[in-house]
Amino acid sequence: MTTDDLPAAQQVFAAAFLEVDRLGRRWNDPEPEPQGADAARTWLARMDHLLAADPAGCVVAEEDGGLVGFAVSQNRGGVWYLAVYAVQPGIQSKGVGKRLLDAVLDHADGRPGIFSASAHPGATRRYRLAGFTLHPMMRMVGRVERSALPVVQGLRDGRPDDLEWMDALDGRLRGGGHGPDHRYLLENARLIVSAAPDRRPGYVYLDEALGRPVLLAADDPGTAGNLLWDALAHTRGETLVDSITVANDWAVDVGLAARLDLDQKGYLALRGMSEPAPYLADGYVL
Ligand SMILES: CC(C)(COP(=O)(O)OP(=O)(O)OC[C@H]1O[C@@H](n2cnc3c(N)ncnc32)[C@H](O)[C@@H]1OP(=O)(O)O)[C@@H](O)C(=O)NCCC(=O)NCCS
């Protein structure tokens, strides 16, 4: 994949995931909408970052000179993740996806792997056949009940000089630091940390445009809960706490106390590692 491929990849992504949303739509869900211009711009910027950080993990499939599928994966120290993977609807089920996944798994070179998997039947089939365990994920949705917010102390906004201990914490939780992904997130989201000498370390990013926490890691569930409460306190309208695995039910307890509703969506796919905890993965940089 090169940067010139990104606009065509975005088109394939938008078409494939509109179909995923349509297939997975429940009776009371709104009609799925195509990706809007702002979301497409954010997606392209994110892919640009990943392509620059580890280009060898990013591959495309072409037919008659046109891009029909792609996979964006990354090695970060001792861990490999799959950020995005899609094949154009109409071309699916013909083995293109298998060839793409085989190529990016070669790049992983035996590293433990992690990614957020859709419930698309072709995707789940491919992942399990490639040896990944599919851990069902929960999510909490709604508006935070502000009268439930506890007083949380000992947190502050994060800075570039926090990234070193954050990478070390990631290493303990998922086998590798986020490295360049932290630098990207720091530019695009608000970072809140627990970093005083007498406190257990932890961090959470708050995507202020989306109004929700996007990646959380902590040394212990108490610190994780404080970080999540603080992030939720900064949200205003509808929010979402995503990527909650069973090992992270501390996040369900916080969400219920904040009067968010519990829902279920997708899987955390893992190979060669157990569920990171206390940890809420980001959907792209895991
Ligand atoms: C996941 C995806 C990239 C796989 O690409 P693909 O070209 O369809 O993959 P393959 O044809 O190599 O393999 C898919 C397998 O699932 C099966 N499959 C595909 N679509 C299916 C469907 N709707 N229902 C049941 N089985 C399906 C195929 O028959 C094939 O199985 P087989 O090789 O044993 O016959 C593609 O289906 C896709 O883009 N899905 C939507 C986006 C998505 O969910 N991406 C993954 C996000 S984590």
The ligand as an SDF file (V2000), in Angstrom:
LIG
                    3D

 48 50  0  0  0  0  0  0  0  0999 V2000
  -13.7210   -9.8770    6.2090 C   0  0  0  0  0  0  0  0  0  0  0  0
  -13.4220   -9.7290    4.7260 C   0  0  0  0  0  0  0  0  0  0  0  0
  -12.2870   -8.7110    4.5630 C   0  0  0  0  0  0  0  0  0  0  0  0
  -12.9870  -11.0820    4.1760 C   0  0  0  0  0  0  0  0  0  0  0  0
  -12.7600  -10.9390    2.7760 O   0  0  0  0  0  0  0  0  0  0  0  0
  -13.2390  -12.0670    1.7460 P   0  0  0  0  0  0  0  0  0  0  0  0
  -12.5970  -11.7770    0.4410 O   0  0  0  0  0  0  0  0  0  0  0  0
  -14.7030  -12.2100    1.7890 O   0  0  0  0  0  0  0  0  0  0  0  0
  -12.5440  -13.3480    2.4290 O   0  0  0  0  0  0  0  0  0  0  0  0
  -12.4290  -14.8390    1.9120 P   0  0  0  0  0  0  0  0  0  0  0  0
  -13.2740  -15.0680    0.7030 O   0  0  0  0  0  0  0  0  0  0  0  0
  -10.9840  -15.1730    1.7850 O   0  0  0  0  0  0  0  0  0  0  0  0
  -12.9610  -15.6230    3.1810 O   0  0  0  0  0  0  0  0  0  0  0  0
  -14.1960  -15.3630    3.7580 C   0  0  0  0  0  0  0  0  0  0  0  0
  -14.7790  -16.6690    4.2450 C   0  0  0  0  0  0  0  0  0  0  0  0
  -16.0490  -16.4120    4.8610 O   0  0  0  0  0  0  0  0  0  0  0  0
  -17.0990  -16.8610    4.0300 C   0  0  0  0  0  0  0  0  0  0  0  0
  -18.0580  -15.7630    3.9280 N   0  0  0  0  0  0  0  0  0  0  0  0
  -17.8860  -14.5590    3.3600 C   0  0  0  0  0  0  0  0  0  0  0  0
  -19.0070  -13.8230    3.4730 N   0  0  0  0  0  0  0  0  0  0  0  0
  -19.8750  -14.5660    4.1600 C   0  0  0  0  0  0  0  0  0  0  0  0
  -21.2260  -14.3610    4.5890 C   0  0  0  0  0  0  0  0  0  0  0  0
  -21.8630  -13.2050    4.3500 N   0  0  0  0  0  0  0  0  0  0  0  0
  -21.8200  -15.3480    5.2920 N   0  0  0  0  0  0  0  0  0  0  0  0
  -21.1940  -16.5150    5.5270 C   0  0  0  0  0  0  0  0  0  0  0  0
  -19.9130  -16.7730    5.1410 N   0  0  0  0  0  0  0  0  0  0  0  0
  -19.2740  -15.8010    4.4650 C   0  0  0  0  0  0  0  0  0  0  0  0
  -16.4740  -17.1880    2.6860 C   0  0  0  0  0  0  0  0  0  0  0  0
  -17.1630  -18.2240    2.0240 O   0  0  0  0  0  0  0  0  0  0  0  0
  -15.0610  -17.6200    3.1090 C   0  0  0  0  0  0  0  0  0  0  0  0
  -15.0450  -18.9130    3.6560 O   0  0  0  0  0  0  0  0  0  0  0  0
  -14.2890  -20.1120    2.8900 P   0  0  0  0  0  0  0  0  0  0  0  0
  -12.9410  -19.5900    2.4610 O   0  0  0  0  0  0  0  0  0  0  0  0
  -14.1770  -21.2000    3.8930 O   0  0  0  0  0  0  0  0  0  0  0  0
  -15.1910  -20.4120    1.7390 O   0  0  0  0  0  0  0  0  0  0  0  0
  -14.6690   -9.2430    3.9370 C   0  0  0  0  0  0  0  0  0  0  0  0
  -15.6880  -10.2010    4.0930 O   0  0  0  0  0  0  0  0  0  0  0  0
  -15.1730   -7.8860    4.3720 C   0  0  0  0  0  0  0  0  0  0  0  0
  -14.7040   -6.8510    3.8960 O   0  0  0  0  0  0  0  0  0  0  0  0
  -16.1580   -7.8470    5.2990 N   0  0  0  0  0  0  0  0  0  0  0  0
  -16.7620   -6.5980    5.7090 C   0  0  0  0  0  0  0  0  0  0  0  0
  -15.8000   -5.7260    6.4960 C   0  0  0  0  0  0  0  0  0  0  0  0
  -15.2810   -6.4360    7.7400 C   0  0  0  0  0  0  0  0  0  0  0  0
  -16.0340   -7.0220    8.4970 O   0  0  0  0  0  0  0  0  0  0  0  0
  -13.9670   -6.3590    7.9080 N   0  0  0  0  0  0  0  0  0  0  0  0
  -13.3050   -6.9330    9.0280 C   0  0  0  0  0  0  0  0  0  0  0  0
  -13.3570   -5.9750   10.1420 C   0  0  0  0  0  0  0  0  0  0  0  0
  -12.5730   -6.5270   11.6030 S   0  0  0  0  0  0  0  0  0  0  0  0
  1  2  1  0
  2  3  1  0
  2  4  1  0
  2 36  1  0
  4  5  1  0
  5  6  1  0
  6  7  2  0
  6  8  1  0
  6  9  1  0
  9 10  1  0
 10 11  2  0
 10 12  1  0
 10 13  1  0
 13 14  1  0
 14 15  1  0
 15 16  1  0
 15 30  1  0
 16 17  1  0
 17 18  1  0
 17 28  1  0
 18 19  1  0
 18 27  1  0
 19 20  2  0
 20 21  1  0
 21 22  1  0
 21 27  2  0
 22 23  1  0
 22 24  2  0
 24 25  1  0
 25 26  2  0
 26 27  1  0
 28 29  1  0
 28 30  1  0
 30 31  1  0
 31 32  1  0
 32 33  2  0
 32 34  1  0
 32 35  1  0
 36 37  1  0
 36 38  1  0
 38 39  2  0
 38 40  1  0
 40 41  1  0
 41 42  1  0
 42 43  1  0
 43 44  2  0
 43 45  1  0
 45 46  1  0
 46 47  1  0
 47 48  1  0
M  END
$$$$
